[in-house]
Amino acid sequence: MFYLDACATAPLRPGVLQRMVETQDQAWANPSSLHQFGLKASEALERARSQIAAKLSAEHREVVFTSGATESIHLALHGLAASRSPGRLVISSVEHPAVSGAARLLSKSGWDVTEWPVDQLGRIRLEHLDQLLAPPTKIVSLVWGQGEVGTIQPLLTVAEACRTRGIPIHTDATQILSQALPSWKHLPVDLLSSSAHKCGGPRGIGLLMTRESYRSALKPLLSGGGQEGGLRSGTESVVLAVGMAAALDQIECCPPDDLARSGHGIADLRDALRDRLLRDQRLMVCGDPQDRLPHHLSLLVSDHNGQPVSGRQLVRSLDACGLAVSSGSACSSGKDSDSPVLASMGLPQMMRRSSIRISLGPWIEHKDLDGIVQRFHQGLEETLCS
Ligand SMILES: Cc1ncc(COP(=O)(O)O)c(C=O)c1O
């Protein structure tokens, strides 16, 4: 069985579980306690924070632990919105439901949520930049690496433009950080969200990177003990923080304009797989062919007559043949619903049901490609015969 669904979640990276077990053993206490047990836990927590901050070229205080990207996104958007009067919130039309859901909630409290349209590759249309960043825009949130079709957005261009206009910008970098750690110090964004489990860390922890200038303006979602500098109350999970730090420690640092080739050569592996699969003319790449997540391949599949094949059915056949992939994003692949991402890229409805996502991780090697391609063809034939 080959696991090709890294964008949904990834297994723990080597040594992560061991670090977590050691931490649970030795630093299990409440990090707010003043006795020696508590101090040990607090030291482990802050060491994990420092380690992550160092990898991202950030300040210790700029790393806020949350339960995952979904919570970080809500803290960023609702936290910012609470400190200003309602205006326009711009998000792209290809956001993860965590962003569109947070935005929808804000629209109920007077925010005008405007979606930045994308082209057929899933890339935001930069010709709308001046219009979308004009008043009354007060917050922008843009996914950096899109999880369903893999397109990397021109975040740096938009972020520079936001900075010039004094508009805070948040990015959902959940799928980016699994491949490469950009330097936060040089990134023109104000808030950044991610989840550990996409990076080979444990589930149940994520981070929100915050600039000092926006930190005091952020209103917490949860009140209570005032942990995480008052931004996220609740007793911290030292074990999960240590696990996240151990996973991120194994990810390479990368200039933010070179993400498409980051990830220890995983893009070469993905390209080799893509080229071999595309010898079958019933398959077509979806999303940006160049500016895309290095481990991500999104395909539209049709039959001999050019009729779209059901992605969900193909996923089941591939599973039976030994390949674990997903149709669309993991969040939507369990449901028989239309893909708003593919719809906003202008794909006809029938084709939208024919997409599958293959996402690789460091556990896949070049020598696996023969087996993967052979299983893929077997699964496709079985779907077509059923
Ligand atoms: C781009 C993106 N943002 C946010 C999330 C939500 O992450 P989590 O479920 O870990 O909170 C995901 C998960 O698939 C994602 O791909």
The ligand as a MOL file (V3000), in Angstrom:
LIG
                    3D

  0  0  0     0  0            999 V3000
M  V30 BEGIN CTAB
M  V30 COUNTS 16 16 0 0 0
M  V30 BEGIN ATOM
M  V30 1 C -4.7550 24.9800 3.1590 0
M  V30 2 C -5.3270 24.4350 4.4330 0
M  V30 3 N -5.7040 25.2820 5.3990 0
M  V30 4 C -6.2150 24.8540 6.5610 0
M  V30 5 C -6.3780 23.5230 6.8150 0
M  V30 6 C -6.9650 23.0860 8.1270 0
M  V30 7 O -6.0070 22.4210 8.8770 0
M  V30 8 P -6.4300 21.6680 10.2400 0
M  V30 9 O -7.5120 20.7080 9.8520 0
M  V30 10 O -5.1880 20.9790 10.6640 0
M  V30 11 O -6.8820 22.6920 11.1890 0
M  V30 12 C -6.0120 22.5900 5.8320 0
M  V30 13 C -6.2170 21.1470 6.0440 0
M  V30 14 O -6.4080 20.3830 5.1090 0
M  V30 15 C -5.4670 23.0550 4.6090 0
M  V30 16 O -5.1030 22.2270 3.6360 0
M  V30 END ATOM
M  V30 BEGIN BOND
M  V30 1 1 1 2
M  V30 2 1 2 3
M  V30 3 2 2 15
M  V30 4 2 3 4
M  V30 5 1 4 5
M  V30 6 1 5 6
M  V30 7 2 5 12
M  V30 8 1 6 7
M  V30 9 1 7 8
M  V30 10 2 8 9
M  V30 11 1 8 10
M  V30 12 1 8 11
M  V30 13 1 12 13
M  V30 14 1 12 15
M  V30 15 2 13 14
M  V30 16 1 15 16
M  V30 END BOND
M  V30 END CTAB
M  END
